[in-house]
Amino acid sequence: ATLGRVLFYDKKLSSNETVACASCHRQDTAFSDSATASTGVNGTTGRHSMRLINARFAQELKFFWDERAQSLEAQTTMPIRDHGEMGFSGASGDPDFATLIARLSALEYYRELFKFAFGSEEITESKM
C-alpha cells in the first residue's frame, strides 16, 4: 500500500515532473477531476479524469472513457505513457517508459519500496 500511495502522489512519474496521478484524481473530489478537461504535461487532455473506485464493486468491464483498457491492471500505466497526460510516450519528442524506470531506479526510496513489496529492488512496469 505504501508503494502504491507514493507512486500515486509522485510528480516524478510525469516527464516534466509537474503532474502526478493525484493531480487529476483528486482525493477532495472523490478521486475524480472537477475540471471539464484535466491538465496534463502538454496542456489539457481530451476529457476530465474518470473517478477511481474500488474495483471490487465496479460495474465497468473496460476502463477509460473510450474503453481502451481491457482490465484494471492494463490501464495502470497508460496515463504515464500518454503524450498529453504524463508524457512518457516515446513519441513526439517524449521520453520513453525506460527513461521513467531509470529515473525511479536512481532513487533509493523507490528501490527500498519495491524490495519491500516484491522482494527485489528491480522496478518494472508490471510491478508499477
Phi and psi in radians as a Rosetta constraint file:
Dihedral C 1 N 2 CA 2 C 2 CIRCULARHARMONIC -1.113 0.35
Dihedral N 2 CA 2 C 2 N 3 CIRCULARHARMONIC -0.792 0.35
Dihedral C 2 N 3 CA 3 C 3 CIRCULARHARMONIC -1.031 0.35
Dihedral N 3 CA 3 C 3 N 4 CIRCULARHARMONIC -0.806 0.35
Dihedral C 3 N 4 CA 4 C 4 CIRCULARHARMONIC -1.062 0.35
Dihedral N 4 CA 4 C 4 N 5 CIRCULARHARMONIC -0.727 0.35
Dihedral C 4 N 5 CA 5 C 5 CIRCULARHARMONIC -1.155 0.35
Dihedral N 5 CA 5 C 5 N 6 CIRCULARHARMONIC -0.745 0.35
Dihedral C 5 N 6 CA 6 C 6 CIRCULARHARMONIC -1.085 0.35
Dihedral N 6 CA 6 C 6 N 7 CIRCULARHARMONIC -0.810 0.35
Dihedral C 6 N 7 CA 7 C 7 CIRCULARHARMONIC -1.045 0.35
Dihedral N 7 CA 7 C 7 N 8 CIRCULARHARMONIC -0.758 0.35
Dihedral C 7 N 8 CA 8 C 8 CIRCULARHARMONIC -1.089 0.35
Dihedral N 8 CA 8 C 8 N 9 CIRCULARHARMONIC -0.634 0.35
Dihedral C 8 N 9 CA 9 C 9 CIRCULARHARMONIC -1.739 0.35
Dihedral N 9 CA 9 C 9 N 10 CIRCULARHARMONIC -0.007 0.35
Dihedral C 9 N 10 CA 10 C 10 CIRCULARHARMONIC -1.585 0.35
Dihedral N 10 CA 10 C 10 N 11 CIRCULARHARMONIC 2.097 0.35
Dihedral C 10 N 11 CA 11 C 11 CIRCULARHARMONIC -1.281 0.35
Dihedral N 11 CA 11 C 11 N 12 CIRCULARHARMONIC -0.166 0.35
Dihedral C 11 N 12 CA 12 C 12 CIRCULARHARMONIC -1.158 0.35
Dihedral N 12 CA 12 C 12 N 13 CIRCULARHARMONIC -0.239 0.35
Dihedral C 12 N 13 CA 13 C 13 CIRCULARHARMONIC -1.386 0.35
Dihedral N 13 CA 13 C 13 N 14 CIRCULARHARMONIC -0.036 0.35
Dihedral C 13 N 14 CA 14 C 14 CIRCULARHARMONIC -1.876 0.35
Dihedral N 14 CA 14 C 14 N 15 CIRCULARHARMONIC 2.654 0.35
Dihedral C 14 N 15 CA 15 C 15 CIRCULARHARMONIC -1.033 0.35
Dihedral N 15 CA 15 C 15 N 16 CIRCULARHARMONIC -0.633 0.35
Dihedral C 15 N 16 CA 16 C 16 CIRCULARHARMONIC -1.838 0.35
Dihedral N 16 CA 16 C 16 N 17 CIRCULARHARMONIC 0.185 0.35
Dihedral C 16 N 17 CA 17 C 17 CIRCULARHARMONIC 1.048 0.35
Dihedral N 17 CA 17 C 17 N 18 CIRCULARHARMONIC 0.640 0.35
Dihedral C 17 N 18 CA 18 C 18 CIRCULARHARMONIC -2.029 0.35
Dihedral N 18 CA 18 C 18 N 19 CIRCULARHARMONIC -0.225 0.35
Dihedral C 18 N 19 CA 19 C 19 CIRCULARHARMONIC -2.262 0.35
Dihedral N 19 CA 19 C 19 N 20 CIRCULARHARMONIC 2.335 0.35
Dihedral C 19 N 20 CA 20 C 20 CIRCULARHARMONIC -2.009 0.35
Dihedral N 20 CA 20 C 20 N 21 CIRCULARHARMONIC 2.931 0.35
Dihedral C 20 N 21 CA 21 C 21 CIRCULARHARMONIC -0.948 0.35
Dihedral N 21 CA 21 C 21 N 22 CIRCULARHARMONIC -0.719 0.35
Dihedral C 21 N 22 CA 22 C 22 CIRCULARHARMONIC -1.196 0.35
Dihedral N 22 CA 22 C 22 N 23 CIRCULARHARMONIC -0.220 0.35
Dihedral C 22 N 23 CA 23 C 23 CIRCULARHARMONIC -1.160 0.35
Dihedral N 23 CA 23 C 23 N 24 CIRCULARHARMONIC -0.587 0.35
Dihedral C 23 N 24 CA 24 C 24 CIRCULARHARMONIC -1.848 0.35
Dihedral N 24 CA 24 C 24 N 25 CIRCULARHARMONIC -0.578 0.35
Dihedral C 24 N 25 CA 25 C 25 CIRCULARHARMONIC -1.699 0.35
Dihedral N 25 CA 25 C 25 N 26 CIRCULARHARMONIC 1.376 0.35
Dihedral C 25 N 26 CA 26 C 26 CIRCULARHARMONIC -1.429 0.35
Dihedral N 26 CA 26 C 26 N 27 CIRCULARHARMONIC 2.267 0.35
Dihedral C 26 N 27 CA 27 C 27 CIRCULARHARMONIC -1.030 0.35
Dihedral N 27 CA 27 C 27 N 28 CIRCULARHARMONIC -0.642 0.35
Dihedral C 27 N 28 CA 28 C 28 CIRCULARHARMONIC -1.295 0.35
Dihedral N 28 CA 28 C 28 N 29 CIRCULARHARMONIC -0.111 0.35
Dihedral C 28 N 29 CA 29 C 29 CIRCULARHARMONIC -2.141 0.35
Dihedral N 29 CA 29 C 29 N 30 CIRCULARHARMONIC 0.681 0.35
Dihedral C 29 N 30 CA 30 C 30 CIRCULARHARMONIC 1.025 0.35
Dihedral N 30 CA 30 C 30 N 31 CIRCULARHARMONIC 0.692 0.35
Dihedral C 30 N 31 CA 31 C 31 CIRCULARHARMONIC 1.012 0.35
Dihedral N 31 CA 31 C 31 N 32 CIRCULARHARMONIC 0.699 0.35
Dihedral C 31 N 32 CA 32 C 32 CIRCULARHARMONIC -2.252 0.35
Dihedral N 32 CA 32 C 32 N 33 CIRCULARHARMONIC -2.907 0.35
Dihedral C 32 N 33 CA 33 C 33 CIRCULARHARMONIC -2.302 0.35
Dihedral N 33 CA 33 C 33 N 34 CIRCULARHARMONIC 2.217 0.35
Dihedral C 33 N 34 CA 34 C 34 CIRCULARHARMONIC -1.448 0.35
Dihedral N 34 CA 34 C 34 N 35 CIRCULARHARMONIC -0.179 0.35
Dihedral C 34 N 35 CA 35 C 35 CIRCULARHARMONIC -1.308 0.35
Dihedral N 35 CA 35 C 35 N 36 CIRCULARHARMONIC 2.646 0.35
Dihedral C 35 N 36 CA 36 C 36 CIRCULARHARMONIC -1.095 0.35
Dihedral N 36 CA 36 C 36 N 37 CIRCULARHARMONIC -0.713 0.35
Dihedral C 36 N 37 CA 37 C 37 CIRCULARHARMONIC -2.328 0.35
Dihedral N 37 CA 37 C 37 N 38 CIRCULARHARMONIC 2.316 0.35
Dihedral C 37 N 38 CA 38 C 38 CIRCULARHARMONIC -1.232 0.35
Dihedral N 38 CA 38 C 38 N 39 CIRCULARHARMONIC 2.743 0.35
Dihedral C 38 N 39 CA 39 C 39 CIRCULARHARMONIC -1.729 0.35
Dihedral N 39 CA 39 C 39 N 40 CIRCULARHARMONIC 2.163 0.35
Dihedral C 39 N 40 CA 40 C 40 CIRCULARHARMONIC -1.947 0.35
Dihedral N 40 CA 40 C 40 N 41 CIRCULARHARMONIC -2.931 0.35
Dihedral C 40 N 41 CA 41 C 41 CIRCULARHARMONIC -1.256 0.35
Dihedral N 41 CA 41 C 41 N 42 CIRCULARHARMONIC -0.352 0.35
Dihedral C 41 N 42 CA 42 C 42 CIRCULARHARMONIC -2.109 0.35
Dihedral N 42 CA 42 C 42 N 43 CIRCULARHARMONIC 0.748 0.35
Dihedral C 42 N 43 CA 43 C 43 CIRCULARHARMONIC 1.741 0.35
Dihedral N 43 CA 43 C 43 N 44 CIRCULARHARMONIC -2.721 0.35
Dihedral C 43 N 44 CA 44 C 44 CIRCULARHARMONIC -1.482 0.35
Dihedral N 44 CA 44 C 44 N 45 CIRCULARHARMONIC 2.631 0.35
Dihedral C 44 N 45 CA 45 C 45 CIRCULARHARMONIC -1.513 0.35
Dihedral N 45 CA 45 C 45 N 46 CIRCULARHARMONIC 3.093 0.35
Dihedral C 45 N 46 CA 46 C 46 CIRCULARHARMONIC -1.224 0.35
Dihedral N 46 CA 46 C 46 N 47 CIRCULARHARMONIC -0.424 0.35
Dihedral C 46 N 47 CA 47 C 47 CIRCULARHARMONIC -2.619 0.35
Dihedral N 47 CA 47 C 47 N 48 CIRCULARHARMONIC 3.054 0.35
Dihedral C 47 N 48 CA 48 C 48 CIRCULARHARMONIC -1.465 0.35
Dihedral N 48 CA 48 C 48 N 49 CIRCULARHARMONIC 2.754 0.35
Dihedral C 48 N 49 CA 49 C 49 CIRCULARHARMONIC -1.184 0.35
Dihedral N 49 CA 49 C 49 N 50 CIRCULARHARMONIC 2.400 0.35
Dihedral C 49 N 50 CA 50 C 50 CIRCULARHARMONIC -1.197 0.35
Dihedral N 50 CA 50 C 50 N 51 CIRCULARHARMONIC 2.721 0.35
Dihedral C 50 N 51 CA 51 C 51 CIRCULARHARMONIC -1.197 0.35
Dihedral N 51 CA 51 C 51 N 52 CIRCULARHARMONIC 2.658 0.35
Dihedral C 51 N 52 CA 52 C 52 CIRCULARHARMONIC -1.768 0.35
Dihedral N 52 CA 52 C 52 N 53 CIRCULARHARMONIC 2.278 0.35
Dihedral C 52 N 53 CA 53 C 53 CIRCULARHARMONIC -2.303 0.35
Dihedral N 53 CA 53 C 53 N 54 CIRCULARHARMONIC 2.924 0.35
Dihedral C 53 N 54 CA 54 C 54 CIRCULARHARMONIC -1.141 0.35
Dihedral N 54 CA 54 C 54 N 55 CIRCULARHARMONIC 1.982 0.35
Dihedral C 54 N 55 CA 55 C 55 CIRCULARHARMONIC -1.037 0.35
Dihedral N 55 CA 55 C 55 N 56 CIRCULARHARMONIC -0.431 0.35
Dihedral C 55 N 56 CA 56 C 56 CIRCULARHARMONIC -1.076 0.35
Dihedral N 56 CA 56 C 56 N 57 CIRCULARHARMONIC -0.528 0.35
Dihedral C 56 N 57 CA 57 C 57 CIRCULARHARMONIC -1.893 0.35
Dihedral N 57 CA 57 C 57 N 58 CIRCULARHARMONIC 0.095 0.35
Dihedral C 57 N 58 CA 58 C 58 CIRCULARHARMONIC -1.234 0.35
Dihedral N 58 CA 58 C 58 N 59 CIRCULARHARMONIC 2.534 0.35
Dihedral C 58 N 59 CA 59 C 59 CIRCULARHARMONIC -1.719 0.35
Dihedral N 59 CA 59 C 59 N 60 CIRCULARHARMONIC -0.216 0.35
Dihedral C 59 N 60 CA 60 C 60 CIRCULARHARMONIC -1.190 0.35
Dihedral N 60 CA 60 C 60 N 61 CIRCULARHARMONIC 2.420 0.35
Dihedral C 60 N 61 CA 61 C 61 CIRCULARHARMONIC -1.782 0.35
Dihedral N 61 CA 61 C 61 N 62 CIRCULARHARMONIC -0.308 0.35
Dihedral C 61 N 62 CA 62 C 62 CIRCULARHARMONIC -2.318 0.35
Dihedral N 62 CA 62 C 62 N 63 CIRCULARHARMONIC 2.831 0.35
Dihedral C 62 N 63 CA 63 C 63 CIRCULARHARMONIC -2.137 0.35
Dihedral N 63 CA 63 C 63 N 64 CIRCULARHARMONIC 2.730 0.35
Dihedral C 63 N 64 CA 64 C 64 CIRCULARHARMONIC 1.424 0.35
Dihedral N 64 CA 64 C 64 N 65 CIRCULARHARMONIC 2.772 0.35
Dihedral C 64 N 65 CA 65 C 65 CIRCULARHARMONIC -1.020 0.35
Dihedral N 65 CA 65 C 65 N 66 CIRCULARHARMONIC -0.633 0.35
Dihedral C 65 N 66 CA 66 C 66 CIRCULARHARMONIC -1.607 0.35
Dihedral N 66 CA 66 C 66 N 67 CIRCULARHARMONIC 0.099 0.35
Dihedral C 66 N 67 CA 67 C 67 CIRCULARHARMONIC 1.016 0.35
Dihedral N 67 CA 67 C 67 N 68 CIRCULARHARMONIC 0.572 0.35
Dihedral C 67 N 68 CA 68 C 68 CIRCULARHARMONIC -1.313 0.35
Dihedral N 68 CA 68 C 68 N 69 CIRCULARHARMONIC -0.343 0.35
Dihedral C 68 N 69 CA 69 C 69 CIRCULARHARMONIC -1.707 0.35
Dihedral N 69 CA 69 C 69 N 70 CIRCULARHARMONIC 2.270 0.35
Dihedral C 69 N 70 CA 70 C 70 CIRCULARHARMONIC -1.500 0.35
Dihedral N 70 CA 70 C 70 N 71 CIRCULARHARMONIC -0.176 0.35
Dihedral C 70 N 71 CA 71 C 71 CIRCULARHARMONIC -2.726 0.35
Dihedral N 71 CA 71 C 71 N 72 CIRCULARHARMONIC 2.856 0.35
Dihedral C 71 N 72 CA 72 C 72 CIRCULARHARMONIC -1.065 0.35
Dihedral N 72 CA 72 C 72 N 73 CIRCULARHARMONIC -0.725 0.35
Dihedral C 72 N 73 CA 73 C 73 CIRCULARHARMONIC -1.125 0.35
Dihedral N 73 CA 73 C 73 N 74 CIRCULARHARMONIC -0.689 0.35
Dihedral C 73 N 74 CA 74 C 74 CIRCULARHARMONIC -1.172 0.35
Dihedral N 74 CA 74 C 74 N 75 CIRCULARHARMONIC -0.568 0.35
Dihedral C 74 N 75 CA 75 C 75 CIRCULARHARMONIC -1.405 0.35
Dihedral N 75 CA 75 C 75 N 76 CIRCULARHARMONIC -0.279 0.35
Dihedral C 75 N 76 CA 76 C 76 CIRCULARHARMONIC -0.933 0.35
Dihedral N 76 CA 76 C 76 N 77 CIRCULARHARMONIC -0.808 0.35
Dihedral C 76 N 77 CA 77 C 77 CIRCULARHARMONIC -1.775 0.35
Dihedral N 77 CA 77 C 77 N 78 CIRCULARHARMONIC 0.020 0.35
Dihedral C 77 N 78 CA 78 C 78 CIRCULARHARMONIC -1.027 0.35
Dihedral N 78 CA 78 C 78 N 79 CIRCULARHARMONIC -0.726 0.35
Dihedral C 78 N 79 CA 79 C 79 CIRCULARHARMONIC -1.116 0.35
Dihedral N 79 CA 79 C 79 N 80 CIRCULARHARMONIC -0.587 0.35
Dihedral C 79 N 80 CA 80 C 80 CIRCULARHARMONIC -1.150 0.35
Dihedral N 80 CA 80 C 80 N 81 CIRCULARHARMONIC -0.655 0.35
Dihedral C 80 N 81 CA 81 C 81 CIRCULARHARMONIC -1.438 0.35
Dihedral N 81 CA 81 C 81 N 82 CIRCULARHARMONIC -0.039 0.35
Dihedral C 81 N 82 CA 82 C 82 CIRCULARHARMONIC -1.541 0.35
Dihedral N 82 CA 82 C 82 N 83 CIRCULARHARMONIC 2.321 0.35
Dihedral C 82 N 83 CA 83 C 83 CIRCULARHARMONIC -0.991 0.35
Dihedral N 83 CA 83 C 83 N 84 CIRCULARHARMONIC -0.780 0.35
Dihedral C 83 N 84 CA 84 C 84 CIRCULARHARMONIC -1.398 0.35
Dihedral N 84 CA 84 C 84 N 85 CIRCULARHARMONIC -0.535 0.35
Dihedral C 84 N 85 CA 85 C 85 CIRCULARHARMONIC -1.451 0.35
Dihedral N 85 CA 85 C 85 N 86 CIRCULARHARMONIC -1.202 0.35
Dihedral C 85 N 86 CA 86 C 86 CIRCULARHARMONIC -2.138 0.35
Dihedral N 86 CA 86 C 86 N 87 CIRCULARHARMONIC -0.164 0.35
Dihedral C 86 N 87 CA 87 C 87 CIRCULARHARMONIC 1.474 0.35
Dihedral N 87 CA 87 C 87 N 88 CIRCULARHARMONIC 0.272 0.35
Dihedral C 87 N 88 CA 88 C 88 CIRCULARHARMONIC -1.782 0.35
Dihedral N 88 CA 88 C 88 N 89 CIRCULARHARMONIC 0.878 0.35
Dihedral C 88 N 89 CA 89 C 89 CIRCULARHARMONIC -1.407 0.35
Dihedral N 89 CA 89 C 89 N 90 CIRCULARHARMONIC -0.408 0.35
Dihedral C 89 N 90 CA 90 C 90 CIRCULARHARMONIC 1.338 0.35
Dihedral N 90 CA 90 C 90 N 91 CIRCULARHARMONIC 0.129 0.35
Dihedral C 90 N 91 CA 91 C 91 CIRCULARHARMONIC -2.280 0.35
Dihedral N 91 CA 91 C 91 N 92 CIRCULARHARMONIC 2.900 0.35
Dihedral C 91 N 92 CA 92 C 92 CIRCULARHARMONIC 0.959 0.35
Dihedral N 92 CA 92 C 92 N 93 CIRCULARHARMONIC 0.604 0.35
Dihedral C 92 N 93 CA 93 C 93 CIRCULARHARMONIC 1.446 0.35
Dihedral N 93 CA 93 C 93 N 94 CIRCULARHARMONIC 0.002 0.35
Dihedral C 93 N 94 CA 94 C 94 CIRCULARHARMONIC -1.336 0.35
Dihedral N 94 CA 94 C 94 N 95 CIRCULARHARMONIC 2.590 0.35
Dihedral C 94 N 95 CA 95 C 95 CIRCULARHARMONIC -1.165 0.35
Dihedral N 95 CA 95 C 95 N 96 CIRCULARHARMONIC 2.785 0.35
Dihedral C 95 N 96 CA 96 C 96 CIRCULARHARMONIC -1.624 0.35
Dihedral N 96 CA 96 C 96 N 97 CIRCULARHARMONIC 3.057 0.35
Dihedral C 96 N 97 CA 97 C 97 CIRCULARHARMONIC -1.114 0.35
Dihedral N 97 CA 97 C 97 N 98 CIRCULARHARMONIC -0.547 0.35
Dihedral C 97 N 98 CA 98 C 98 CIRCULARHARMONIC -1.058 0.35
Dihedral N 98 CA 98 C 98 N 99 CIRCULARHARMONIC -0.542 0.35
Dihedral C 98 N 99 CA 99 C 99 CIRCULARHARMONIC -1.136 0.35
Dihedral N 99 CA 99 C 99 N 100 CIRCULARHARMONIC -0.696 0.35
Dihedral C 99 N 100 CA 100 C 100 CIRCULARHARMONIC -1.135 0.35
Dihedral N 100 CA 100 C 100 N 101 CIRCULARHARMONIC -0.780 0.35
Dihedral C 100 N 101 CA 101 C 101 CIRCULARHARMONIC -1.021 0.35
Dihedral N 101 CA 101 C 101 N 102 CIRCULARHARMONIC -0.762 0.35
Dihedral C 101 N 102 CA 102 C 102 CIRCULARHARMONIC -1.104 0.35
Dihedral N 102 CA 102 C 102 N 103 CIRCULARHARMONIC -0.703 0.35
Dihedral C 102 N 103 CA 103 C 103 CIRCULARHARMONIC -1.069 0.35
Dihedral N 103 CA 103 C 103 N 104 CIRCULARHARMONIC -0.846 0.35
Dihedral C 103 N 104 CA 104 C 104 CIRCULARHARMONIC -1.198 0.35
Dihedral N 104 CA 104 C 104 N 105 CIRCULARHARMONIC -0.646 0.35
Dihedral C 104 N 105 CA 105 C 105 CIRCULARHARMONIC -1.144 0.35
Dihedral N 105 CA 105 C 105 N 106 CIRCULARHARMONIC -0.418 0.35
Dihedral C 105 N 106 CA 106 C 106 CIRCULARHARMONIC -1.370 0.35
Dihedral N 106 CA 106 C 106 N 107 CIRCULARHARMONIC -0.167 0.35
Dihedral C 106 N 107 CA 107 C 107 CIRCULARHARMONIC -1.737 0.35
Dihedral N 107 CA 107 C 107 N 108 CIRCULARHARMONIC 2.102 0.35
Dihedral C 107 N 108 CA 108 C 108 CIRCULARHARMONIC -1.011 0.35
Dihedral N 108 CA 108 C 108 N 109 CIRCULARHARMONIC -0.710 0.35
Dihedral C 108 N 109 CA 109 C 109 CIRCULARHARMONIC -1.123 0.35
Dihedral N 109 CA 109 C 109 N 110 CIRCULARHARMONIC -0.574 0.35
Dihedral C 109 N 110 CA 110 C 110 CIRCULARHARMONIC -1.221 0.35
Dihedral N 110 CA 110 C 110 N 111 CIRCULARHARMONIC -0.712 0.35
Dihedral C 110 N 111 CA 111 C 111 CIRCULARHARMONIC -1.043 0.35
Dihedral N 111 CA 111 C 111 N 112 CIRCULARHARMONIC -0.738 0.35
Dihedral C 111 N 112 CA 112 C 112 CIRCULARHARMONIC -1.135 0.35
Dihedral N 112 CA 112 C 112 N 113 CIRCULARHARMONIC -0.768 0.35
Dihedral C 112 N 113 CA 113 C 113 CIRCULARHARMONIC -1.134 0.35
Dihedral N 113 CA 113 C 113 N 114 CIRCULARHARMONIC -0.735 0.35
Dihedral C 113 N 114 CA 114 C 114 CIRCULARHARMONIC -1.180 0.35
Dihedral N 114 CA 114 C 114 N 115 CIRCULARHARMONIC -0.649 0.35
Dihedral C 114 N 115 CA 115 C 115 CIRCULARHARMONIC -1.129 0.35
Dihedral N 115 CA 115 C 115 N 116 CIRCULARHARMONIC -0.743 0.35
Dihedral C 115 N 116 CA 116 C 116 CIRCULARHARMONIC -1.117 0.35
Dihedral N 116 CA 116 C 116 N 117 CIRCULARHARMONIC -0.716 0.35
Dihedral C 116 N 117 CA 117 C 117 CIRCULARHARMONIC -1.364 0.35
Dihedral N 117 CA 117 C 117 N 118 CIRCULARHARMONIC -0.630 0.35
Dihedral C 117 N 118 CA 118 C 118 CIRCULARHARMONIC -2.138 0.35
Dihedral N 118 CA 118 C 118 N 119 CIRCULARHARMONIC -0.048 0.35
Dihedral C 118 N 119 CA 119 C 119 CIRCULARHARMONIC 1.422 0.35
Dihedral N 119 CA 119 C 119 N 120 CIRCULARHARMONIC 0.069 0.35
Dihedral C 119 N 120 CA 120 C 120 CIRCULARHARMONIC -2.578 0.35
Dihedral N 120 CA 120 C 120 N 121 CIRCULARHARMONIC 2.530 0.35
Dihedral C 120 N 121 CA 121 C 121 CIRCULARHARMONIC -1.306 0.35
Dihedral N 121 CA 121 C 121 N 122 CIRCULARHARMONIC -0.175 0.35
Dihedral C 121 N 122 CA 122 C 122 CIRCULARHARMONIC -1.085 0.35
Dihedral N 122 CA 122 C 122 N 123 CIRCULARHARMONIC 2.237 0.35
Dihedral C 122 N 123 CA 123 C 123 CIRCULARHARMONIC -1.816 0.35
Dihedral N 123 CA 123 C 123 N 124 CIRCULARHARMONIC 2.158 0.35
Dihedral C 123 N 124 CA 124 C 124 CIRCULARHARMONIC -2.296 0.35
Dihedral N 124 CA 124 C 124 N 125 CIRCULARHARMONIC 2.847 0.35
Dihedral C 124 N 125 CA 125 C 125 CIRCULARHARMONIC -1.096 0.35
Dihedral N 125 CA 125 C 125 N 126 CIRCULARHARMONIC -0.728 0.35
Dihedral C 125 N 126 CA 126 C 126 CIRCULARHARMONIC -1.162 0.35
Dihedral N 126 CA 126 C 126 N 127 CIRCULARHARMONIC -0.523 0.35
Dihedral C 126 N 127 CA 127 C 127 CIRCULARHARMONIC -1.289 0.35
Dihedral N 127 CA 127 C 127 N 128 CIRCULARHARMONIC -0.524 0.35
